[in-house]
Amino acid sequence: MKNLLPFDGEAYFFVGNSFFQKEKLFDKLKEEVDWKQDEVVMFGKRLTLRRLSAWYGDEPFEYTYSKVSRQALPWTETLAEIKSQVEKISGETFNSCLLNFYHDGADSMGWHSDDEPELDPNASIASVSLGAERKFAFKHKRSKETVSTFLENGSLLLMKPPTQEHWLHTLRKSKKVSEGRINLTFRRYKTDEKSVLSEWI
């Protein structure tokens, strides 16, 4: 399988998996997941983002993004099944998942790396896309070289280390997209971190 990145990382694109392409999988997650609106702090101001997100895991991990913390919820049956499929395809194991729901092409994600200190830097990140096809791009942190692809319904993007160390990525806005998209990014959280809470609340 071809690496999408020319250097300093590995990103592989899997398409055509019948499980992820199930018509009702998008609708099930839209209804079952405990979606919340993200609140982030930018330039000293607290902003409520339009897109929705959710955080699930093996344990009640505490995840902090832009100075806002959230505690992981227990896996739903649907999410556990998706996780099992992702691990089967990738050959890797994950203990947490961050989900984002994009209402349409007006919802986006700016340039960033999934390199939070709570995450295992030696683990891959697996990203499942459901719903509307969206344009996704990588940008090298030093050379500024960019690589773009389209994430279609039912696709899986596997980003291996040291991709997060050297590359940023983004989900672009699009006026042409009127349908929703759900993205699931499976991660491996450091289980020895103090931020792991002892029991579900």
Contact map, one row per residue, 1 for C-alpha under 8 A:
111000000001000000000000000000000000000000000000000000000000000000000000000000000000000000000000000000000000000000000000000000000000000000000000000000000000000000000000000000000000000000000000000000000
111100000001000000000000000000000000000000000000000000000000000000000000000000000000000000000000000000000000000000000000000000000000000000000000000000000000000000000000000000000000000000000000000000000
111111000111000000000000000000000000000000000000000000000000000000000000000000000000000000000000000000000000000000000000000000000000000000000000000000000000000000000000000000000000000000000000000000000
011111000111100000000000000000000000000000000000000000000000000000000000000000000000000000000000000000000000000000000000000000000000000000000000001000000000000000000000000000000000000000000000000000000
001111111110000000000000000000000000000000000000000000000000000000000000000000000000000000000000000000000000000000000000000000000000000000000000001000000000000000000000000000000000000000000000000000000
001111111000000000000000000000000000000000000000000000000000000000000000000000000000000000000000000000000000000000000000000000000000000000000000000000000000000000000000000000000000000000000000000000000
000011111100000000000000000000000000000000000000000000000000000000000000000000000000000000000000000000000000000000000000000000000000000000000000000000000000000000000000000000000000000000000000000000000
000011111100000000000000000000000000000000000000000000000000000000000000000000000000000000000000000000000000000000000000000000000000000000000000000000000000000001100110000000000000000000000000000000000
000011111110000000000000000000000000000000000000000000000000000000000000000000000000000000000000000000000000000000000000000000000000000000000000000000000000001111110110000000000000000000000000000000000
001110111111000000000000000000000000000000000000000000000000000000000000000000000000000000000000000000000000000000000000000000000000000000000000000000000000001111100000000000000000000000000000000000000
001110001111100000000000000000000000000000000000000000000000000000000000000000000000000000000000000000000000000000000000000000000000000000000000000000000000111100100000000000000000000000000000000000000
111100000111110000000000000000000000000000000000000000000000000000000000000000000000000000000000000000000000000000000000000000000000000000000000000000000000111000000000000000000000000000000000000000000
000100000011111000000000000000000000000000000000000000000000000000000000000000000000000000000000000000000000000000000000000000000000000000000000000000000011110000000000000000000000000000000000000000000
000000000001111110000000000000000000000000000000000000000000000000000000000000000000000000000000000000000000000000000000000000000000000000000000000000000011110000000000000000000000000000000000000000000
000000000000111110000000000000000000000000000000000000000000000000000000000000000000000000000000000000000000000000000000000000000000000000000000000000010111000000000000000000000000000000000000000000000
000000000000011111001000000000000000000000000000000000000000000000000000000000000000000000000000000000000000000000000000000000000000000000000000000000000110000000000000000000000000000000000000000000000
000000000000011111111000000000000000000000000000000000000000000000000000000000000000000000000000000000000000000000000000000000000000000000000000000000000110000000000000000000000000000000000000000000000
000000000000000111111100000000000000000000000000000000000000000000000000000000000000000000000000000000000000000000000000000000000000000000000000000000000100000000000000000000000000000000000000000000000
000000000000000011111100000000000000000000000000000000000000000000000000000000000000100000000000000000000000000000000000000000000000000000000000000000000100000000000000000000000000000000000000000000000
000000000000000011111100100000000000000000000000000000000000000000000000000000000100000000000000000000000000000000000000000000000100000000000000000000001110000000000000000000000000000000000000000000000
000000000000000111111110100000000000000000000000000000000000000000000000000000000000000000000000000000000000000000000000000000000100000000000000000000001100000000000000000000000000000000000000000000000
000000000000000001111111110000000000000000000000000000000000000000000000000000000000000000000000000000000000000000000000000000000000000000000000000000000100000000000000000000000000000000000000000000000
000000000000000000001111111000000000000000000000000000000000000000000000000000000000000000000000000000000000000000000000000000000000000000000000000000000000000000000000000000000000000000000000000000000
000000000000000000000111111100000000000000000000000000000000000000000000000000000000000000000000000000000000000000000000000000000000000000000000000000000000000000000000000000000000000000000000000000000
000000000000000000011111111110000000000000000000000000000000000000000000000000000000000000000000000000000000000000000000000000000100000000000000000000000000000000000000000000000000000000000000000000000
000000000000000000000111111111000000000000000000000000000000000000000000000000000000000000000000000000000000000000000000000000000110000000000000000000000000000000000000000000000000010000000000000000000
000000000000000000000011111111100000000000000000000000000000000000000000000000000000000000000000000000000000000000000000000000000000000000000000000000000000000000000000000000000000000000000000000000000
000000000000000000000001111111110000000000000000000000000000000000000000000001000000000000000000000000000000000000000000000000000000000000000000000000000000000000000000000000000000000000000000000000000
000000000000000000000000111111111000000000000000000000000000000000000000000001000000000000000000000000000000000000000000000000000000000000000000000000000000000000000000000000000000000000000000000000000
000000000000000000000000011111111000000000000000000000000000000000000000000000000000000000000000000010000000000000000000000000000000000000000000000000000000000000000000000000000000010000000000000000000
000000000000000000000000001111111000000000000000000000000000000000000000000000000000000000000000000000000000000000000000000000000000000000000000000000000000000000000000000000000000000000000000000000000
000000000000000000000000000111111100000000000000000000000000000000000000000000000000000000000000000000000000000000000000000000000000000000000000000000000000000000000000000000000000000000000000000000000
000000000000000000000000000011111110000000000000000001000000000000000000000000000000000000000000000000000000000000000000000000000000000000000000000000000000000000000000000000000000000000000000000000000
000000000000000000000000000000011111000000000000000001000000000000000000000000000000000000000000000000000000000000000000000000000000000000000000000000000000000000000000000000000000000000000000000000000
000000000000000000000000000000001111100000000000000111000000000000000000000000000000000000000000000000000000000000000000000000000000000000000000000000000000000000000000000000000000000000000000000000000
000000000000000000000000000000000111110000000000000111000000000000000000000000000000000000000000000000000000000000000000000000000000000000000000000000000000000000000000000000000000000000000000000000000
000000000000000000000000000000000011111000000001111110000000000000000000000000000000000000000000000000000000000000000000000000000000000000000000000000000000000000000000000000000000000000000000000000000
000000000000000000000000000000000001111100000001111110000000000000000000000000000000000000000000000000000000000000000000000000000000000000000000000000000000000000000000000000000000000000000000000000000
000000000000000000000000000000000000111110000111100000000000000000010000000000000000000000000000000000000000000000000000000000000000000000000000000000000000000000000000000000000000000000000000000000000
000000000000000000000000000000000000011111000111100000000000000011110000000000000000000000000000000000000000000000000000000000000000000000000000000000000000000000000000000000000000000000000000000000000
000000000000000000000000000000000000001111111110000000000000000001110000000000000000000000000000000000000000000000000000000000000000000000000000000000000000000000000000000000000000000000000000000000000
000000000000000000000000000000000000000111111110000000000000000001000000000000000000000000000000000000000000000000000000000000000000000000000000000000000000000000000000000000000000000000000000000000000
000000000000000000000000000000000000000011111000000000000000000000000000000000000000000000000000000000000000000000000000000000000000000000000000000000000000000000000000000000000000000000000000000000000
000000000000000000000000000000000000000011111100000000000000000000000000000000000000000000000000000000000000000000000000000000000000000000000000000000000000000000000000000000000000000000000000000000000
000000000000000000000000000000000000000011111110000000000000000000000000000000000000000000000000000000000000000000000000000000000000000000000000000000000000000000000000000000000000000000000000000000000
000000000000000000000000000000000000001111011111000000000000000000000000000000000000000000000000000000000000000000000000000000000000000000000000000000000000000000000000000000000000000000000000000000000
000000000000000000000000000000000000001111001111100000000000000000000000000000000000000000000000000000000000000000000000000000000000000000000000000000000000000000000000000000000000000000000000000000000
000000000000000000000000000000000000111100000111110000000000000000000000000000000000000000000000000000000000000000000000000000000000000000000000000000000000000000000000000000000000000000000000000000000
000000000000000000000000000000000000111100000011111100000000000000000000000000000000000000000000000000000000000000000000000000000000000000000000000000000000000000000000000000000000000000000000000000000
000000000000000000000000000000000000110000000001111100000000000000000000000000000000000000000000000000000010000000000000000000000000000000000000000000000000000000000000000000000000000000000000000000000
000000000000000000000000000000000000110000000000111110000000000000000000000000000000000000000000000111100011000000000000000000000000000000000000000000000000000000000000000000000000000000000000000000000
000000000000000000000000000000000011110000000000111111000000000000000000000000000000000000000000000111000000000000000000000000000000000000000000000000000000000000000000000000000000000000000000000000000
000000000000000000000000000000000011110000000000001111100000000000000000000000000000000000000000011110000000000000000000000000000000000000000000000000000000000000000000000000000000000000000000000000000
000000000000000000000000000000001111000000000000000111110000000000000000000000000000000000000000011100000000000000000000000000000000000000000000000000000000000000000000000000000000000000000000000000000
000000000000000000000000000000000000000000000000000011111000001000000111100000000000000000000001111000000000000000000000000000000000000000000000000000000000000000000000000000000000000000000000000000000
000000000000000000000000000000000000000000000000000001111101000000000001111000000000000000000001110000000000000000000000000000000000000000000000000000000000000000000000000000000000000000000000000000000
000000000000000000000000000000000000000000000000000000111111100000000001111000000000000000000011100000000000000000000000000000000000000000000000000000000000000000000000000000000000000000000000000000000
000000000000000000000000000000000000000000000000000000011111000000000000011000000000000000000011000000000000000000000000000000000000000000000000000000000000000000000000000000000000000000000000000000000
000000000000000000000000000000000000000000000000000000001111100000000001110000000000000000000010000000000000000000000000000000000000000000000000000000000000000000000000000000000000000000000000000110110
000000000000000000000000000000000000000000000000000000011111110000000011110000000000000000000000000000000000000000000000000000000000000000000000000000000000000000000000000000000000000000000000000111110
000000000000000000000000000000000000000000000000000000001011111000000011000000000000000000000000000000000000000000000000000000000000000000000000000000000000000000000000000000000000000000001000001110000
000000000000000000000000000000000000000000000000000000000001111100001111000000000000000000000000000000000000000000000000000000000000000000000000000000000000000000000000000000000000000000000000001110000
000000000000000000000000000000000000000000000000000000100000111110001111000000000000000000000000000000000000000000000100000000000000000000000000000000000000000000000000000000000000000000000000000000000
000000000000000000000000000000000000000000000000000000000000011111111100000000000000000000000000000000000000000000000000000000000000000000000000000000000000000000000000000000000000000000000000000000000
000000000000000000000000000000000000000100000000000000000000001111111000000000000000000000000000000000000000000000000000000000000000000000000000000000000000000000000000000000000000000000000000000000000
000000000000000000000000000000000000000111000000000000000000000111110000000000000000000000000000000000000000000000000000000000000000000000000000000000000000000000000000000000000000000000000000000000000
000000000000000000000000000000000000000110000000000000000000000111111000000000000000000000000000000000000000000000000000000000000000000000000000000000000000000000000000000000000000000000000000000000000
000000000000000000000000000000000000001110000000000000000000000111111100000000000000000000000000000000000000000000000000000000000000000000000000000000000000000000000000000000000000000000000000000000000
000000000000000000000000000000000000000000000000000000000000011110111110000000000000000000000000000000000000000000000000000000000000000000000000000000000000000000000000000000000000000000000000000000000
000000000000000000000000000000000000000000000000000000100000011100011111000000000000000000000000000000000000000000000000000000000000000000000000000000000000000000000000000000000000000000000000000000000
000000000000000000000000000000000000000000000000000000100001111000001111100000000000000000000000000000000000000000000000000000000000000000000000000000000000000000000000000000000000000000000000000000000
000000000000000000000000000000000000000000000000000000111011111000000111110000000000000000000001000000000000000000000000000000000000000000000000000000000000000000000000000000000000000000000000000000000
000000000000000000000000000000000000000000000000000000111011000000000011111000000000000000000000000000000000000000000000000000000000000000000000000000000000000000000000000000000000000000000000000000010
000000000000000000000000000000000000000000000000000000011111000000000001111100000000000000000000000000000000000000000000000000000000000000000000000000000000000000000000000000000000000000000000000000000
000000000000000000000000000000000000000000000000000000011100000000000000111111110000000000000000000000000000000000000000000000000000000000000000000000000000000000000000000000000000000000000000000000000
000000000000000000000000000000000000000000000000000000000000000000000000011111110000000000000000000000000000000000000000000000000000000000000000000000000000000000000000000000000000000000000000000000000
000000000000000000000000000000000000000000000000000000000000000000000000001111111000000000000000000000000000000000000000000000000000000000000000000000000000000000000000000000000000000000000000000000000
000000000000000000000000000110000000000000000000000000000000000000000000001111111100000000000000000000000000000000000000000000000000000000000000000000000000000000000000000000000000000000000000000000000
000000000000000000000000000000000000000000000000000000000000000000000000001111111110000000000000000000000000000000000000000000000000000000000000000000000000000000000000000000000000000000000000000000000
000000000000000000000000000000000000000000000000000000000000000000000000001111111111000000000000000000000000000000000000000000000000000000000000000000000000000000000000000000000000000000000000000000000
000000000000000000000000000000000000000000000000000000000000000000000000000011111111100000000000000000000000000000000000000000000000000000000000000000000000000000000000000000000000000000000000000000000
000000000000000000010000000000000000000000000000000000000000000000000000000001111111110000000000000000000000000000000000000000000000000000000000000000000000000000000000000000000000000000000000000000000
000000000000000000000000000000000000000000000000000000000000000000000000000000111111111000000100000000000000000000000000000000000000000000000000000000000000000000000000000000000000000001000000000000000
000000000000000000000000000000000000000000000000000000000000000000000000000000011111111100000000000000000000000000000000000000000000000000000000000000000000000000000000000000000000000000000000000000000
000000000000000000100000000000000000000000000000000000000000000000000000000000001111111110000000000000000000000000000000000000000000000000000000000000000000000000000000000000000000000000000000000000000
000000000000000000000000000000000000000000000000000000000000000000000000000000000111111111000000000000000000000000000000000001000000000000000000000000000001000000000000000000000000000000000000000000000
000000000000000000000000000000000000000000000000000000000000000000000000000000000011111111111100000000000000000000000000000000000000000000000000000000000000000000000000000000000000000000000000000000000
000000000000000000000000000000000000000000000000000000000000000000000000000000000001111111110000000000000000000000000000000000000000000000000000000000000000000000000000000000000000000000000000000000000
000000000000000000000000000000000000000000000000000000000000000000000000000000000000111111100000000000000000000000000000000000000000000000000000000000000000000000000000000000000000000000000000000000000
000000000000000000000000000000000000000000000000000000000000000000000000000000000000011111110000000000000000000000000000000001000000000000000000000000000000010000000000000000000000000000000000000000000
000000000000000000000000000000000000000000000000000000000000000000000000000000000000001111111000000000000000000000000000000000000000000000000000000000000000000000000000000000000000000000000000000000000
000000000000000000000000000000000000000000000000000000000000000000000000000000000000001101111100000000000000000000000000000100000000000000000000000000000000000000000000000000000000000000000000000000000
000000000000000000000000000000000000000000000000000000000000000000000000000000000000001000111110000000000000000000000000000000000000000000000000000000000000000000000000000000000000000000010000000000000
000000000000000000000000000000000000000000000000000000000000000000000000000000000010001000011111100000000000000000000000000000000000000000000000000000000000000000000000000000000000000001111000000000000
000000000000000000000000000000000000000000000000000000001110000000000000000000000000000000001111100000000000000000000000000000000000000000000000000000000000000000000000000000000000000001111000000000000
000000000000000000000000000000000000000000000000000000111100000000000001000000000000000000000111110000000000000000000000000000000000000000000000000000000000000000000000000000000000000001111000000000000
000000000000000000000000000000000000000000000000000000111000000000000000000000000000000000000111111000000000000000000000000000000000000000000000000000000000000000000000000000000000000111100000000000000
000000000000000000000000000000000000000000000000000011110000000000000000000000000000000000000001111100000000000000000000000000000000000000000000000000000000000000000000000000000000000111100000000000000
000000000000000000000000000000000000000000000000000011100000000000000000000000000000000000000000111110000000000000000000000000000000000000000000000000000000000000000000000000000000011110000000000000000
000000000000000000000000000000000000000000000000001111000000000000000000000000000000000000000000011111000000000000000000000000000000000000000000000000000000000000000000000000000000011100000000000000000
000000000000000000000000000001000000000000000000001110000000000000000000000000000000000000000000001111100000000000000000000000000000000000000000000000000000000000000000000000000001111000000000000000000
000000000000000000000000000000000000000000000000001100000000000000000000000000000000000000000000000111111011000000000000000000000000000000000000000000000000000000000000000000000001110000000000000000000
000000000000000000000000000000000000000000000000001000000000000000000000000000000000000000000000000011111110000000000000000000000000000000000000000000000000000000000000000000000111100000000000000000000
000000000000000000000000000000000000000000000000000000000000000000000000000000000000000000000000000001111110000000000000000000000000000000000000000000000000000000000000000000001111100000000000000000000
000000000000000000000000000000000000000000000000000000000000000000000000000000000000000000000000000001111111000000000000000000000000010000000000000000000000000000000000000111111111000000000000000000000
000000000000000000000000000000000000000000000000000000000000000000000000000000000000000000000000000000111111000000000000000000000000000000000000000000000000000000000000000011101000000000000000000000000
000000000000000000000000000000000000000000000000011000000000000000000000000000000000000000000000000001111111100000000000000000000000000000000000000000000000000000000000000010000000000000000000000000000
000000000000000000000000000000000000000000000000001000000000000000000000000000000000000000000000000001001111110000000000000000000000000000000000000000000000000000000000011110000000000000000000000000000
000000000000000000000000000000000000000000000000000000000000000000000000000000000000000000000000000000000011111000000000000000000000000000000000000000000000000000000000011100000000000000000000000000000
000000000000000000000000000000000000000000000000000000000000000000000000000000000000000000000000000000000001111100000000000000000000000000000000000000000000000000000000111100000000000000000000000000000
000000000000000000000000000000000000000000000000000000000000000000000000000000000000000000000000000000000000111110000000000000000000000000000000000000000000000000000001111000000000000000000000000000000
000000000000000000000000000000000000000000000000000000000000000000000000000000000000000000000000000000000000011111000000000000000000000000000000000000000000000000000001110000000000000000000000000000000
000000000000000000000000000000000000000000000000000000000000000000000000000000000000000000000000000000000000001111100000000000000000000000000000000000000000000000011011100000000000000000000000000000000
000000000000000000000000000000000000000000000000000000000000000000000000000000000000000000000000000000000000000111110000000000000000000000000000000000000000000000010000000000000000000000000000000000000
000000000000000000000000000000000000000000000000000000000000000000000000000000000000000000000000000000000000000011111010100000000000000000000000000000000000000000011000000000000000000000000000000000000
000000000000000000000000000000000000000000000000000000000000000000000000000000000000000000000000000000000000000001111110000000000000000000000000000000000000000000000000000000000000000000000000000000000
000000000000000000000000000000000000000000000000000000000000000000000000000000000000000000000000000000000000000000111111000000000000000000000000000000000000000000000000000000000000000000000000000000000
000000000000000000000000000000000000000000000000000000000000001000000000000000000000000000000000000000000000000000011111000000000000000000000000000000000000000000000000000000000000000000001100100000000
000000000000000000000000000000000000000000000000000000000000000000000000000000000000000000000000000000000000000000111111100000000000000000000000000000000000000000000000000000000000000000111100000000000
000000000000000000000000000000000000000000000000000000000000000000000000000000000000000000000000000000000000000000001111111000000000000000000000000000000000000000000000000000000000000000011100000000000
000000000000000000000000000000000000000000000000000000000000000000000000000000000000000000000000000000000000000000100011111100000000000000000000000000000000000011000000000000000000000000000000000000000
000000000000000000000000000000000000000000000000000000000000000000000000000000000000000000000000000000000000000000000001111100000000000000000000000000000000000011000000000000000000000000000000000000000
000000000000000000000000000000000000000000000000000000000000000000000000000000000000000000000000000000000000000000000001111110000000000000000000000000000000000110000000000000000000000000110000000000000
000000000000000000000000000000000000000000000000000000000000000000000000000000000000000000010000000000000000000000000000111111000000000000000000000000000000011110000000000000000000000000110000000000000
000000000000000000000000000000000000000000000000000000000000000000000000000000000000000000000000000000000000000000000000001111100000000000000000000000000000011100000000000000000000000011110000000000000
000000000000000000000000000000000000000000000000000000000000000000000000000000000000010001000000000000000000000000000000000111110000000000000000000000000001111000000000000000000000000111100000000000000
000000000000000000000000000000000000000000000000000000000000000000000000000000000000000000000000000000000000000000000000000011111000000000000000000000000001110000000000000000000000001111000000000000000
000000000000000000000000000000000000000000000000000000000000000000000000000000000000000000000000000000000000000000000000000001111100000000000000000000000111100000000000000000000000001110000000000000000
000000000000000000000000000000000000000000000000000000000000000000000000000000000000000000000000000000000000000000000000000000111110000000000000000000111111000000000000000000000000111100000000000000000
000000000000000000011000110000000000000000000000000000000000000000000000000000000000000000000000000000000000000000000000000000011111000000000000000000011110000000000000000000000000111000000000000000000
000000000000000000000000010000000000000000000000000000000000000000000000000000000000000000000000000000000000000000000000000000001111100000000000000000011100000000000000000000000011110000000000000000000
000000000000000000000000000000000000000000000000000000000000000000000000000000000000000000000000000000000000000000000000000000000111110000000000000000011000000000000000000000001011100000000000000000000
000000000000000000000000000000000000000000000000000000000000000000000000000000000000000000000000000000000000000000000000000000000011111000000000000001111000000000000000000000000000100000000000000000000
000000000000000000000000000000000000000000000000000000000000000000000000000000000000000000000000000000001000000000000000000000000001111100000000000001110000000000000000001101001000000000000000000000000
000000000000000000000000000000000000000000000000000000000000000000000000000000000000000000000000000000000000000000000000000000000000111110000000000111100000000000000000001100000000000000000000000000000
000000000000000000000000000000000000000000000000000000000000000000000000000000000000000000000000000000000000000000000000000000000000011111000000000111100000000000000000111100000000000000000000000000000
000000000000000000000000000000000000000000000000000000000000000000000000000000000000000000000000000000000000000000000000000000000000001111100000011110000000000000000000111100000000000000000000000000000
000000000000000000000000000000000000000000000000000000000000000000000000000000000000000000000000000000000000000000000000000000000000000111110000011100000000000000000011110000000000000000000000000000000
000000000000000000000000000000000000000000000000000000000000000000000000000000000000000000000000000000000000000000000000000000000000000011111001111000000000000000000011100000000000000000000000000000000
000000000000000000000000000000000000000000000000000000000000000000000000000000000000000000000000000000000000000000000000000000000000000001111111110000000000000000000111000000000000000000000000000000000
000000000000000000000000000000000000000000000000000000000000000000000000000000000000000000000000000000000000000000000000000000000000000000111111000000000000000000000111000000000000000000000000000000000
000000000000000000000000000000000000000000000000000000000000000000000000000000000000000000000000000000000000000000000000000000000000000000011111000000000000000000000100000000000000000000000000000000000
000000000000000000000000000000000000000000000000000000000000000000000000000000000000000000000000000000000000000000000000000000000000000000011111100000000000000000000000000000000000000000000000000000000
000000000000000000000000000000000000000000000000000000000000000000000000000000000000000000000000000000000000000000000000000000000000000000111111110000000000000000000000000000000000000000000000000000000
000000000000000000000000000000000000000000000000000000000000000000000000000000000000000000000000000000000000000000000000000000000000000000110011111000000000000000000000000000000000000000000000000000000
000000000000000000000000000000000000000000000000000000000000000000000000000000000000000000000000000000000000000000000000000000000000000011110001111100000000000000000000000000000000000000000000000000000
000110000000000000000000000000000000000000000000000000000000000000000000000000000000000000000000000000000000000000000000000000000000000011100000111110000000000000000000000000000000000000000000000000000
000000000000000000000000000000000000000000000000000000000000000000000000000000000000000000000000000000000000000000000000000000000000001111000000011111000000000000000000000000000000000000000000000000000
000000000000000000000000000000000000000000000000000000000000000000000000000000000000000000000000000000000000000000000000000000000000001110000000001111100000000000000000000000000000000000000000000000000
000000000000000000000000000000000000000000000000000000000000000000000000000000000000000000000000000000000000000000000000000000000000111100000000000111110000000000000000000000000000000000000000000000000
000000000000000000000000000000000000000000000000000000000000000000000000000000000000000000000000000000000000000000000000000000001000111100000000000011111010000000000000000000000000000000000000000000000
000000000000001000000000000000000000000000000000000000000000000000000000000000000000000000000000000000000000000000000000000000001111110000000000000001111110000000000000000000000000000000000000000000000
000000000000000000011000000000000000000000000000000000000000000000000000000000000000000000000000000000000000000000000000000000001111100000000000000000111110000000000000000000000000000000000000000000000
000000000000001111111100000000000000000000000000000000000000000000000000000000000000000000000000000000000000000000000000000000011110000000000000000000011111000000000000000000000000000000000000000000000
000000000000111110010000000000000000000000000000000000000000000000000000000000000000000000000000000000000000000000000000000000011100000000000000000000111111100000000000000000000000000000000000000000000
000000000000111000000000000000000000000000000000000000000000000000000000000000000000010000000000000000000000000000000000000001111000000000000000000000000111110000000000000000000000000000000000000000000
000000000011110000000000000000000000000000000000000000000000000000000000000000000000000000000000000000000000000000000000000001110000000000000000000000000011111000000000000000000000000000000000000000000
000000000011110000000000000000000000000000000000000000000000000000000000000000000000000001000000000000000000000000000000000111100000000000000000000000000001111100000000000000000000000000000000000000000
000000001111000000000000000000000000000000000000000000000000000000000000000000000000000000000000000000000000000000000000000111000000000000000000000000000000111110110000000000000000000000000000000000000
000000001110000000000000000000000000000000000000000000000000000000000000000000000000000000000000000000000000000000000000001110000000000000000000000000000000011111100000000000000000000000000000000000000
000000001100000000000000000000000000000000000000000000000000000000000000000000000000000000000000000000000000000000000000111100000000000000000000000000000000001111111000000000000000000000000000000000000
000000011100000000000000000000000000000000000000000000000000000000000000000000000000000000000000000000000000000000000000110000000000000000000000000000000000000111111100000000000000000000000000000000000
000000011110000000000000000000000000000000000000000000000000000000000000000000000000000000000000000000000000000000000000000000000000000000000000000000000000001111111110000000000000000000000000000000000
000000001000000000000000000000000000000000000000000000000000000000000000000000000000000000000000000000000000000011100000000000000000000000000000000000000000001011111111000000000000000000000000000000000
000000000000000000000000000000000000000000000000000000000000000000000000000000000000000000000000000000000000000010100000000000000000000000000000000000000000000011111110000000000000000000000000000000000
000000011000000000000000000000000000000000000000000000000000000000000000000000000000000000000000000000000000000000000000000000000000000000011100000000000000000001111111000000000000000000000000000000000
000000011000000000000000000000000000000000000000000000000000000000000000000000000000000000000000000000000000000010000000000000000000000001111000000000000000000000111111100000000000000000000000000000000
000000000000000000000000000000000000000000000000000000000000000000000000000000000000000000000000000000000000001110000000000000000000000001111000000000000000000000010111110000000000000000000000000000000
000000000000000000000000000000000000000000000000000000000000000000000000000000000000000000000000000000000000011110000000000000000000000111100000000000000000000000000011111000000000000000000000000000000
000000000000000000000000000000000000000000000000000000000000000000000000000000000000000000000000000000000001111100000000000000000000000111000000000000000000000000000001111100000000000000000000000000000
000000000000000000000000000000000000000000000000000000000000000000000000000000000000000000000000000000000001111000000000000000000000011110000000000000000000000000000000111110000000000000000000000000000
000000000000000000000000000000000000000000000000000000000000000000000000000000000000000000000000000000001001110000000000000000000000011110000000000000000000000000000000011111000000000000000000000000000
000000000000000000000000000000000000000000000000000000000000000000000000000000000000000000000000000000001111000000000000000000000000000000000000000000000000000000000000001111100000000000000000000000000
000000000000000000000000000000000000000000000000000000000000000000000000000000000000000000000000000000001100000000000000000000000000010000000000000000000000000000000000000111111000000000000000000000000
000000000000000000000000000000000000000000000000000000000000000000000000000000000000000000000000000000001100000000000000000000000000000000000000000000000000000000000000000011111100000000000000000000000
000000000000000000000000000000000000000000000000000000000000000000000000000000000000000000000000000000001000000000000000000000000000000000000000000000000000000000000000000001111100000000000000000000000
000000000000000000000000000000000000000000000000000000000000000000000000000000000000000000000000000000011100000000000000000000000001010000000000000000000000000000000000000001111110000000000000000000000
000000000000000000000000000000000000000000000000000000000000000000000000000000000000000000000000000000111000000000000000000000000000000000000000000000000000000000000000000000111111000000000000000000000
000000000000000000000000000000000000000000000000000000000000000000000000000000000000000000000000000000111000000000000000000000000011000000000000000000000000000000000000000000001111100000000000000000000
000000000000000000000000000000000000000000000000000000000000000000000000000000000000000000000000000011111000000000000000000000000011000000000000000000000000000000000000000000000111110000000000000000000
000000000000000000000000000000000000000000000000000000000000000000000000000000000000000000000000000011110000000000000000000000001111100000000000000000000000000000000000000000000011111000000000000000000
000000000000000000000000010001000000000000000000000000000000000000000000000000000000000000000000001111000000000000000000000000001110000000000000000000000000000000000000000000000001111100000000000000000
000000000000000000000000000000000000000000000000000000000000000000000000000000000000000000000000001110000000000000000000000000111100000000000000000000000000000000000000000000000000111110000000000000000
000000000000000000000000000000000000000000000000000000000000000000000000000000000000000000000000111100000000000000000000000001111000000000000000000000000000000000000000000000000000011111000000000000000
000000000000000000000000000000000000000000000000000000000000000000000000000000000000000000000000111000000000000000000000000011110000000000000000000000000000000000000000000000000000001111100000000000000
000000000000000000000000000000000000000000000000000000000000000000000000000000000010000000000111110000000000000000000000000011100000000000000000000000000000000000000000000000000000000111110000000000000
000000000000000000000000000000000000000000000000000000000000000000000000000000000000000000000111110000000000000000000010001111000000000000000000000000000000000000000000000000000000000011111000000000000
000000000000000000000000000000000000000000000000000000000000000000000000000000000000000000001111000000000000000000000011001110000000000000000000000000000000000000000000000000000000000001111100000000000
000000000000000000000000000000000000000000000000000000000000100000000000000000000000000000000111000000000000000000000111000000000000000000000000000000000000000000000000000000000000000000111110000000000
000000000000000000000000000000000000000000000000000000000000000000000000000000000000000000000000000000000000000000000111000000000000000000000000000000000000000000000000000000000000000000011111100000000
000000000000000000000000000000000000000000000000000000000000000000000000000000000000000000000000000000000000000000000000000000000000000000000000000000000000000000000000000000000000000000001111100100000
000000000000000000000000000000000000000000000000000000000000000000000000000000000000000000000000000000000000000000000000000000000000000000000000000000000000000000000000000000000000000000000111110100000
000000000000000000000000000000000000000000000000000000000000000000000000000000000000000000000000000000000000000000000100000000000000000000000000000000000000000000000000000000000000000000000111111100000
000000000000000000000000000000000000000000000000000000000000000000000000000000000000000000000000000000000000000000000000000000000000000000000000000000000000000000000000000000000000000000000001111110000
000000000000000000000000000000000000000000000000000000000000110000000000000000000000000000000000000000000000000000000000000000000000000000000000000000000000000000000000000000000000000000000000111110000
000000000000000000000000000000000000000000000000000000000011110000000000000000000000000000000000000000000000000000000000000000000000000000000000000000000000000000000000000000000000000000000011111111000
000000000000000000000000000000000000000000000000000000000011110000000000000000000000000000000000000000000000000000000000000000000000000000000000000000000000000000000000000000000000000000000000011111110
000000000000000000000000000000000000000000000000000000000001000000000000000000000000000000000000000000000000000000000000000000000000000000000000000000000000000000000000000000000000000000000000000111110
000000000000000000000000000000000000000000000000000000000011000000000000000000000000000000000000000000000000000000000000000000000000000000000000000000000000000000000000000000000000000000000000000011111
000000000000000000000000000000000000000000000000000000000011000000000000100000000000000000000000000000000000000000000000000000000000000000000000000000000000000000000000000000000000000000000000000011111
000000000000000000000000000000000000000000000000000000000000000000000000000000000000000000000000000000000000000000000000000000000000000000000000000000000000000000000000000000000000000000000000000000111
